[in-house]
């Protein structure tokens, strides 16, 4: 009897040189030794390297040019979950720079490399109708597959099933949905390039949204909301609604809709302390109030920043540097149209 080098189980060796109780343990032992050797070599390689050439694991300190496989295998996290927790990528800055901007072979490819774009090279020869149908079907299939596999990180369930509390899950979902914010673009590409990229993206998004009908826009915005009760606002014609505008401070405005009788019923005096209710309109239905809200959000999309406004409003969208007098008048005009 002798102990297995991998699992320690006592076994009867068929040959004096046999060291493992099974082929599985033999393979596992070999993989473990190989992994340890690679880890040691990596630590030695990056011991005195330039910080741009490696990234250090926030969990165990392991260093590598890329640690994506490491965090998945050793710590059971996806690269996105790792970034969410530690605030940095799983690739070193040198690797990131190598494929960023004009250095990336796919930089500004205009959709030619994406099967989700009608400009995809494989769709050449198709009619516009065939391209649209193919892209739509592919998108529906991909979305259904992601949801079925629990890999759709644009749903609240994705985060709650990964041991996030409901509050943390909402915050993570909001972070996921704001990955192309102006702040993130500036942080990644610099002040000038970041603003340019963000504005181009906003303009393209705005052009696409403007081409849709009011009903389509309301439907799109209602699907983006986590709260299921709020999704009904766009279709509720039997309940009266209140549209309101609140001045958060000298540069920030919040608009919203409530089924309560007034803003004071929606928020407590403590929540509204230091704030000013600029407009409070009682409308025949929630649908009317919701329509005004979505129309204004669409128009002022380029000024909107989503963030955590604490106990007062939580995670919400705020208009920045918008003329409050003009906004109030626009809302009043929409109410009588």
MIZA-707866 format. One line per 2 residues: their letters; for each residue x, y, z of N, C-alpha, C. Coordinates in steps of 0.05 Angstrom, whole numbers, plus 5000, padded with zeros to 4 digits. Layout:
<pts>
A = X Y Z X Y Z X Y Z  ... .
</pts>
This chain:
<pts>
XX = 5017 4976 5000 5000 5000 5000 5018 5025 5000  5010 5045 4984 5024 5070 4983 5004 5093 4978 .
XX = 5011 5117 4987 4992 5140 4982 4995 5151 4954  4972 5159 4943 4971 5171 4916 4983 5200 4919 .
XX = 5001 5207 4901 5013 5233 4902 4993 5256 4897  4971 5250 4885 4951 5271 4879 4931 5274 4901 .
XX = 4918 5252 4908 4896 5255 4928 4902 5243 4955  4924 5229 4958 4932 5218 4984 4919 5192 4991 .
XX = 4902 5181 4974 4888 5156 4980 4908 5133 4979  4906 5115 4999 4923 5091 5000 4914 5071 4978 .
XX = 4932 5061 4962 4925 5042 4941 4946 5021 4938  4939 4999 4925 4957 4977 4920 4970 4981 4893 .
XX = 4995 4986 4892 5009 4992 4867 5014 4966 4852  5010 4966 4826 5015 4943 4809 5044 4941 4801 .
XX = 5058 4964 4804 5086 4966 4798 5100 4984 4818  5124 4979 4825 5138 4995 4846 5140 5025 4838 .
XX = 5140 5031 4812 5142 5059 4803 5115 5073 4801  5094 5059 4806 5067 5071 4804 5062 5090 4827 .
XX = 5053 5114 4821 5051 5135 4842 5022 5146 4845  5004 5137 4828 4977 5148 4829 4956 5126 4830 .
XX = 4934 5131 4843 4913 5111 4847 4896 5107 4822  4897 5126 4803 4881 5124 4779 4893 5141 4757 .
XX = 4885 5136 4732 4894 5153 4710 4885 5182 4714  4861 5185 4725 4850 5212 4729 4868 5228 4748 .
XX = 4877 5215 4770 4894 5228 4789 4921 5234 4777  4931 5217 4760 4956 5220 4746 4955 5245 4728 .
XX = 4933 5248 4713 4930 5271 4696 4928 5297 4712  4912 5295 4734 4908 5319 4750 4934 5328 4763 .
XX = 4950 5309 4772 4975 5315 4785 4994 5329 4765  4994 5318 4740 5011 5330 4719 5002 5359 4713 .
XX = 4975 5363 4711 4965 5390 4706 4972 5409 4728  4970 5400 4753 4976 5417 4776 5005 5425 4776 .
XX = 5022 5406 4770 5051 5413 4770 5057 5432 4747  5044 5427 4724 5049 5445 4701 5039 5474 4707 .
XX = 5016 5475 4720 5005 5502 4728 5023 5516 4747  5034 5501 4766 5052 5512 4786 5078 5522 4773 .
XX = 5088 5507 4754 5112 5515 4740 5107 5540 4724  5084 5542 4710 5078 5566 4695 5075 5590 4713 .
XX = 5062 5586 4736 5058 5608 4755 5085 5618 4765  5103 5600 4771 5129 5607 4781 5144 5623 4760 .
XX = 5143 5612 4735 5157 5626 4712 5146 5654 4708  5119 5657 4711 5107 5683 4707 5116 5702 4728 .
XX = 5117 5693 4753 5125 5710 4775 5154 5720 4771  5171 5702 4762 5199 5709 4757 5201 5728 4733 .
XX = 5185 5723 4713 5186 5739 4688 5178 5768 4694  5157 5772 4710 5146 5798 4715 5155 5811 4741 .
XX = 5175 5798 4754 5184 5809 4780 5194 5837 4778  5210 5843 4757 5221 5870 4753 5212 5883 4727 .
XX = 5189 5873 4717 5179 5884 4692 5165 5911 4695  5162 5925 4673 5147 5950 4673 5118 5944 4680 .
XX = 5105 5960 4697 5077 5955 4705 5058 5954 4682  5065 5966 4659 5047 5965 4636 5047 5938 4622 .
XX = 5067 5921 4630 5070 5895 4616 5056 5872 4631  5045 5878 4654 5031 5857 4669 5008 5868 4685 .
XX = 4990 5850 4693 4968 5858 4711 4970 5838 4735  4965 5849 4758 4968 5833 4782 4940 5825 4793 .
XX = 4936 5799 4798 4910 5789 4807 4903 5802 4834  4880 5813 4836 4871 5826 4861 4865 5807 4883 .
XX = 4863 5781 4876 4856 5761 4897 4881 5749 4909  4900 5740 4892 4923 5725 4902 4950 5737 4895 .
XX = 4951 5758 4879 4976 5771 4872 4990 5759 4848  4978 5739 4835 4990 5727 4811 4993 5748 4790 .
XX = 5016 5747 4775 5021 5767 4754 5021 5753 4727  5011 5767 4707 5012 5757 4680 5004 5779 4660 .
XX = 5012 5776 4635 5004 5795 4615 4974 5796 4612  4961 5772 4616 4932 5770 4616 4925 5749 4637 .
XX = 4906 5754 4654 4899 5736 4676 4870 5726 4674  4858 5728 4650 4830 5720 4647 4826 5691 4655 .
XX = 4842 5673 4643 4839 5645 4650 4845 5639 4679  4864 5654 4690 4872 5651 4718 4848 5656 4737 .
XX = 4835 5679 4733 4813 5686 4751 4789 5667 4748  4785 5657 4724 4763 5638 4719 4769 5611 4733 .
XX = 4794 5601 4728 4801 5575 4738 4807 5574 4768  4822 5594 4777 4830 5594 4805 4810 5607 4824 .
XX = 4795 5626 4814 4777 5641 4832 4748 5640 4825  4741 5626 4803 4713 5621 4796 4698 5647 4788 .
XX = 4713 5667 4777 4700 5691 4768 4703 5696 4739  4683 5707 4726 4686 5716 4698 4703 5741 4698 .
XX = 4714 5749 4675 4730 5773 4673 4713 5798 4680  4687 5797 4673 4670 5820 4679 4665 5822 4709 .
XX = 4660 5799 4722 4657 5799 4751 4682 5809 4765  4705 5801 4754 4730 5810 4766 4733 5840 4764 .
XX = 4727 5851 4740 4729 5880 4737 4710 5895 4755  4686 5883 4758 4666 5895 4775 4676 5897 4804 .
XX = 4691 5877 4813 4700 5875 4841 4725 5891 4846  4744 5890 4827 4771 5902 4832 4776 5927 4815 .
XX = 4759 5933 4796 4761 5959 4782 4783 5960 4761  4795 5938 4753 4814 5939 4731 4811 5914 4714 .
XX = 4822 5916 4690 4818 5895 4670 4836 5871 4676  4831 5849 4662 4847 5825 4665 4869 5824 4644 .
XX = 4873 5845 4630 4896 5847 4611 4913 5871 4618  4939 5868 4613 4957 5890 4619 4953 5914 4600 .
XX = 4962 5937 4608 4958 5961 4592 4971 5959 4565  4993 5945 4563 5007 5942 4538 4990 5927 4518 .
XX = 4977 5905 4527 4959 5890 4510 4935 5906 4502  4924 5921 4521 4901 5938 4515 4907 5959 4494 .
XX = 4930 5972 4497 4939 5992 4477 4943 5980 4450  4952 5955 4449 4958 5942 4424 4934 5939 4406 .
XX = 4910 5937 4419 4886 5933 4403 4865 5955 4407  4875 5978 4417 4857 6001 4421 4858 6020 4398 .
XX = 4835 6033 4393 4834 6053 4372 4844 6044 4345  4860 6060 4332 4870 6054 4305 4888 6030 4304 .
XX = 4898 6021 4327 4915 5997 4328 4899 5971 4325  4873 5973 4329 4855 5950 4326 4848 5945 4297 .
XX = 4853 5921 4287 4846 5915 4259 4816 5920 4253  4800 5918 4274 4771 5922 4269 4761 5950 4276 .
XX = 4780 5969 4281 4773 5996 4289 4755 6009 4268  4732 6019 4277 4713 6033 4259 4707 6017 4234 .
XX = 4702 5991 4237 4697 5974 4214 4669 5978 4203  4653 5994 4216 4626 6000 4205 4607 5977 4204 .
XX = 4612 5956 4221 4594 5933 4222 4602 5911 4204  4623 5914 4188 4631 5893 4169 4640 5867 4183 .
XX = 4649 5869 4208 4659 5846 4222 4638 5835 4242  4615 5846 4242 4594 5837 4261 4570 5824 4248 .
XX = 4563 5800 4255 4540 5787 4243 4514 5800 4252  4515 5818 4272 4491 5832 4281 4487 5858 4266 .
XX = 4504 5863 4246 4501 5887 4229 4494 5879 4201  4478 5896 4188 4471 5891 4160 4494 5895 4142 .
XX = 4516 5907 4152 4540 5911 4136 4560 5888 4137  4552 5867 4152 4570 5844 4155 4578 5833 4128 .
XX = 4604 5827 4125 4615 5819 4098 4601 5793 4087  4592 5776 4106 4580 5751 4097 4552 5756 4085 .
XX = 4541 5780 4089 4514 5786 4079 4514 5799 4052  4538 5801 4040 4539 5814 4013 4523 5797 3993 .
XX = 4508 5811 3977 4491 5797 3957 4462 5794 3966  4457 5798 3992 4430 5796 4003 4416 5822 3998 .
XX = 4389 5821 3997 4373 5846 3995 4372 5858 4023  4364 5884 4025 4362 5896 4051 4342 5882 4069 .
XX = 4320 5872 4057 4300 5857 4072 4312 5831 4084  4327 5817 4068 4340 5793 4077 4360 5798 4099 .
XX = 4375 5819 4096 4395 5826 4117 4381 5833 4143  4359 5849 4142 4345 5857 4166 4333 5832 4179 .
XX = 4321 5814 4164 4309 5790 4175 4331 5772 4188  4354 5769 4175 4375 5753 4186 4386 5764 4212 .
XX = 4391 5791 4213 4401 5804 4237 4381 5801 4260  4356 5806 4254 4335 5804 4274 4333 5776 4286 .
XX = 4333 5756 4268 4331 5728 4277 4356 5720 4294  4379 5729 4285 4404 5723 4300 4403 5736 4328 .
XX = 4394 5761 4329 4392 5775 4354 4373 5761 4374  4350 5754 4363 4330 5740 4380 4341 5713 4391 .
XX = 4354 5698 4373 4366 5673 4381 4388 5676 4402  4405 5696 4398 4427 5701 4417 4417 5710 4444 .
XX = 4396 5727 4444 4385 5737 4469 4371 5714 4484  4356 5697 4469 4342 5675 4482 4362 5655 4493 .
XX = 4384 5650 4479 4404 5632 4488 4418 5642 4513  4424 5668 4514 4437 5680 4537 4419 5678 4562 .
XX = 4393 5684 4558 4374 5682 4581 4371 5653 4590  4369 5635 4571 4366 5606 4578 4390 5596 4594 .
XX = 4413 5606 4587 4438 5596 4600 4445 5613 4625  4428 5633 4631 4434 5650 4654 4457 5669 4649 .
XX = 4463 5675 4624 4487 5691 4618 4480 5719 4608  4454 5727 4611 4446 5753 4602 4450 5773 4625 .
XX = 4473 5788 4624 4479 5806 4646 4464 5832 4644  4444 5833 4626 4426 5857 4625 4400 5851 4640 .
XX = 4399 5829 4655 4375 5823 4671 4383 5823 4700  4364 5830 4717 4369 5831 4746 4374 5803 4757 .
XX = 4362 5783 4744 4366 5755 4754 4395 5746 4751  4408 5756 4730 4436 5748 4726 4453 5754 4751 .
XX = 4448 5777 4763 4464 5786 4785 4455 5773 4812  4428 5770 4815 4418 5759 4840 4426 5729 4843 .
XX = 4428 5715 4820 4436 5687 4821 4466 5684 4826  4481 5706 4826 4509 5706 4832 4515 5718 4859 .
XX = 4495 5714 4877 4498 5721 4905 4499 5751 4911  4489 5767 4892 4487 5796 4897 4460 5801 4911 .
XX = 4460 5819 4930 4435 5827 4943 4419 5842 4922  4393 5845 4926 4376 5859 4907 4387 5888 4902 .
XX = 4395 5901 4923 4405 5929 4920 4431 5929 4904  4450 5910 4910 4475 5909 4896 4470 5900 4867 .
XX = 4451 5883 4863 4444 5873 4836 4435 5896 4819  4418 5913 4830 4408 5937 4815 4431 5955 4808 .
XX = 4449 5959 4827 4472 5976 4822 4490 5965 4800  4494 5938 4801 4511 5925 4781 4498 5926 4753 .
XX = 4471 5923 4753 4457 5924 4728 4458 5952 4716  4456 5972 4733 4457 6000 4724 4485 6006 4713 .
XX = 4506 5995 4726 4533 5999 4717 4537 5986 4690  4525 5962 4687 4527 5947 4661 4514 5963 4639 .
XX = 4491 5976 4645 4476 5990 4625 4487 6018 4619  4507 6026 4634 4519 6053 4629 4548 6050 4622 .
XX = 4555 6028 4609 4583 6023 4602 4594 6042 4582  4577 6056 4567 4586 6075 4547 4580 6104 4556 .
XX = 4584 6109 4581 4579 6136 4591 4601 6155 4583  4596 6181 4584 4616 6201 4577 4641 6198 4595 .
XX = 4636 6194 4621 4658 6192 4640 4676 6168 4633  4664 6145 4626 4680 6122 4620 4696 6125 4594 .
XX = 4684 6139 4575 4698 6144 4550 4722 6162 4554  4719 6183 4570 4741 6201 4577 4763 6186 4592 .
XX = 4754 6170 4611 4773 6154 4627 4789 6135 4609  4777 6124 4589 4790 6104 4572 4806 6116 4550 .
XX = 4795 6137 4537 4808 6148 4512 4819 6176 4515  4816 6188 4539 4825 6215 4542 4803 6236 4537 .
XX = 4808 6261 4545 4787 6281 4544 4776 6286 4516  4794 6291 4496 4784 6298 4469 4773 6274 4454 .
XX = 4789 6252 4453 4781 6228 4439 4756 6216 4452  4755 6216 4479 4732 6205 4493 4706 6219 4487 .
XX = 4708 6246 4488 4683 6262 4482 4674 6257 4453  4693 6256 4435 4687 6252 4406 4673 6225 4402 .
XX = 4684 6203 4414 4673 6177 4411 4644 6176 4423  4642 6188 4446 4616 6188 4460 4595 6203 4444 .
XX = 4603 6226 4432 4584 6242 4417 4575 6228 4391  4594 6214 4378 4587 6199 4354 4568 6177 4360 .
XX = 4573 6163 4382 4555 6142 4391 4527 6153 4398  4526 6175 4412 4501 6188 4419 4485 6197 4395 .
XX = 4500 6209 4375 4486 6218 4351 4475 6195 4335  4490 6173 4333 4480 6149 4319 4455 6138 4333 .
XX = 4457 6136 4359 4434 6126 4375 4410 6144 4372  4415 6170 4372 4393 6189 4370 4379 6187 4343 .
XX = 4395 6184 4322 4384 6182 4295 4367 6157 4292  4376 6135 4304 4361 6110 4303 4335 6113 4318 .
XX = 4337 6125 4342 4313 6129 4359 4293 6148 4346  4303 6169 4333 4285 6189 4321 4270 6177 4297 .
XX = 4280 6155 4286 4267 6143 4263 4243 6126 4271  4240 6121 4297 4218 6104 4307 4194 6121 4315 .
XX = 4171 6107 4317 4147 6121 4325 4146 6126 4355  4128 6143 4364 4125 6149 4392 4118 6123 4408 .
XX = 4101 6106 4396 4094 6081 4410 4118 6063 4412  4134 6061 4392 4158 6045 4393 4178 6055 4414 .
XX = 4181 6081 4415 4199 6093 4435 4190 6087 4463  4164 6090 4468 4153 6085 4494 4157 6055 4502 .
XX = 4153 6038 4482 4157 6009 4487 4186 6003 4494  4205 6015 4479 4234 6011 4484 4241 6020 4512 .
XX = 4232 6044 4520 4239 6054 4546 4226 6039 4569  4202 6029 4565 4189 6013 4586 4203 5987 4590 .
XX = 4215 5975 4569 4229 5950 4572 4255 5953 4587  4266 5977 4587 4291 5982 4600 4289 5985 4630 .
XX = 4264 5987 4640 4260 5991 4669 4259 5965 4684  4273 5965 4707 4274 5941 4724 4247 5936 4738 .
XX = 4235 5958 4749 4211 5955 4764 4187 5948 4746  4176 5925 4751 4154 5915 4734 4129 5933 4735 .
XX = 4124 5945 4758 4101 5963 4761 4103 5987 4742  4128 5997 4740 4133 6020 4724 4129 6014 4694 .
XX = 4133 5989 4686 4129 5982 4658 4100 5986 4649  4082 5985 4668 4054 5988 4661 4045 6016 4656 .
XX = 4063 6036 4664 4055 6064 4661 4048 6071 4632  4063 6060 4613 4058 6067 4585 4032 6056 4575 .
XX = 4019 6038 4589 3995 6025 4579 3971 6029 4598  3975 6045 4619 3953 6049 4639 3938 6074 4633 .
XX = 3914 6071 4622 3897 6094 4615 3875 6098 4635  3873 6080 4655 3851 6081 4675 3859 6095 4701 .
XX = 3885 6098 4705 3895 6110 4730 3907 6137 4724  3899 6158 4740 3910 6184 4736 3939 6184 4743 .
XX = 3955 6202 4731 3983 6204 4737 3993 6232 4741  4015 6235 4754 4027 6261 4759 4055 6261 4746 .
XX = 4059 6281 4729 4086 6286 4718 4099 6308 4734  4124 6305 4741 4137 6326 4758 4165 6332 4749 .
XX = 4174 6355 4756 4202 6364 4752 4212 6374 4778  4235 6364 4787 4247 6372 4813 4275 6382 4807 .
XX = 4281 6406 4819 4308 6417 4816 4324 6405 4839  4344 6388 4832 4361 6375 4852 4381 6395 4864 .
XX = 4394 6410 4846 4411 6432 4854 4413 6451 4830  4432 6469 4830 4433 6490 4810 4438 6479 4781 .
XX = 4449 6455 4779 4455 6445 4752 4440 6419 4745  4425 6408 4764 4413 6382 4760 4382 6383 4763 .
XX = 4369 6370 4744 4339 6368 4744 4331 6339 4742  4310 6332 4757 4299 6305 4756 4270 6306 4747 .
XX = 4263 6290 4726 4235 6288 4718 4225 6261 4725  4199 6258 4729 4188 6232 4736 4158 6231 4734 .
XX = 4148 6207 4739 4120 6201 4738 4112 6185 4763  4089 6191 4774 4079 6176 4797 4049 6172 4795 .
XX = 4040 6151 4807 4011 6146 4808 4000 6157 4834  4017 6168 4851 4008 6181 4876 3993 6207 4869 .
XX = 3979 6218 4889 3964 6242 4884 3982 6266 4881  4006 6265 4892 4024 6289 4890 4053 6280 4895 .
XX = 4071 6298 4889 4100 6292 4893 4105 6288 4923  4091 6303 4940 4095 6300 4969 4086 6273 4979 .
XX = 4068 6260 4964 4060 6233 4971 4080 6213 4961  4094 6221 4940 4114 6203 4928 4140 6203 4944 .
XX = 4148 6227 4953 4173 6229 4969 4167 6241 4996  4183 6236 5016 4179 6247 5042 4192 6275 5043 .
XX = 4184 6292 5063 4196 6319 5065 4226 6317 5068  4236 6296 5081 4265 6293 5085 4279 6289 5058 .
XX = 4266 6273 5040 4277 6268 5014 4278 6294 4997  4258 6311 5001 4257 6336 4985 4270 6360 4998 .
XX = 4283 6355 5021 4296 6377 5035 4318 6389 5017  4317 6415 5013 4338 6428 4996 4332 6426 4967 .
XX = 4310 6413 4959 4302 6410 4931 4279 6429 4926  4273 6434 4900 4251 6451 4892 4233 6437 4872 .
XX = 4207 6435 4878 4189 6424 4858 4182 6446 4838  4192 6443 4814 4187 6464 4794 4161 6460 4779 .
XX = 4152 6435 4777 4127 6430 4762 4114 6404 4773  4088 6405 4776 4073 6382 4785 4046 6383 4770 .
XX = 4043 6365 4750 4019 6365 4733 4003 6340 4737  3978 6343 4745 3960 6321 4748 3947 6316 4720 .
XX = 3951 6291 4710 3941 6284 4683 3920 6262 4684  3903 6261 4664 3881 6241 4664 3890 6212 4667 .
XX = 3914 6206 4657 3923 6178 4658 3954 6176 4661  3963 6153 4671 3992 6149 4673 4004 6148 4645 .
XX = 3989 6139 4626 3999 6139 4598 4006 6167 4589  3989 6186 4595 3995 6214 4588 4021 6224 4601 .
XX = 4023 6219 4627 4047 6228 4642 4072 6214 4632  4069 6188 4626 4092 6172 4617 4101 6182 4589 .
XX = 4082 6189 4572 4088 6199 4545 4105 6225 4546  4097 6243 4564 4112 6268 4568 4140 6262 4577 .
XX = 4142 6245 4597 4168 6238 4608 4187 6226 4587  4177 6207 4571 4194 6194 4551 4201 6213 4528 .
XX = 4183 6231 4521 4189 6251 4500 4212 6269 4509  4211 6278 4534 4232 6296 4544 4258 6281 4547 .
XX = 4256 6256 4556 4281 6240 4559 4295 6236 4532  4278 6232 4512 4289 6228 4485 4303 6254 4476 .
XX = 4290 6276 4480 4301 6302 4470 4327 6309 4484  4327 6303 4511 4350 6312 4527 4369 6289 4534 .
XX = 4369 6268 4517 4385 6244 4522 4415 6251 4525  4424 6270 4510 4453 6277 4511 4461 6292 4536 .
XX = 4442 6300 4552 4448 6314 4577 4444 6296 4601  4435 6272 4596 4427 6254 4618 4450 6237 4628 .
XX = 4453 6237 4655 4473 6220 4668 4459 6204 4690  4464 6178 4690 4451 6161 4710 4471 6157 4733 .
XX = 4461 6159 4757 4479 6156 4780 4463 6150 4805  4478 6146 4827 4466 6140 4853 4462 6166 4868 .
XX = 4437 6174 4873 4431 6198 4887 4421 6193 4916  4432 6171 4927 4428 6165 4955 4400 6159 4963 .
XX = 4394 6166 4988 4367 6160 4999 4345 6176 4986  4352 6199 4974 4331 6215 4962 4318 6202 4938 .
XX = 4334 6195 4918 4323 6184 4893 4336 6158 4884  4357 6148 4898 4369 6123 4891 4382 6126 4863 .
XX = 4383 6103 4849 4395 6103 4822 4374 6115 4803  4381 6137 4790 4362 6150 4773 4376 6166 4752 .
XX = 4361 6176 4732 4372 6193 4711 4367 6222 4718  4388 6238 4714 4386 6267 4720 4395 6283 4696 .
XX = 4379 6304 4690 4387 6323 4668 4408 6342 4679  4430 6346 4665 4451 6364 4673 4451 6389 4655 .
XX = 4453 6412 4668 4456 6438 4654 4435 6442 4633  4410 6438 4640 4387 6443 4623 4372 6467 4634 .
XX = 4363 6484 4616 4347 6508 4624 4321 6499 4636  4318 6503 4662 4295 6492 4676 4269 6507 4668 .
XX = 4271 6532 4661 4247 6547 4652 4237 6536 4626  4255 6531 4607 4248 6520 4581 4236 6492 4584 .
XX = 4248 6476 4602 4239 6449 4606 4210 6448 4617  4204 6466 4636 4177 6468 4647 4157 6475 4626 .
XX = 4164 6495 4609 4146 6504 4588 4141 6482 4567  4162 6467 4561 4159 6445 4542 4140 6423 4553 .
XX = 4143 6417 4578 4126 6398 4591 4096 6407 4590  4092 6432 4595 4065 6443 4595 4052 6441 4567 .
XX = 4069 6448 4547 4059 6446 4519 4052 6418 4511  4069 6398 4520 4063 6370 4514 4037 6361 4527 .
XX = 4031 6372 4550 4007 6364 4565 3981 6372 4551  3982 6393 4535 3958 6402 4521 3956 6394 4492 .
X = 3977 6379 4483 3976 6370 4455 3958 6346 4452 .
</pts>
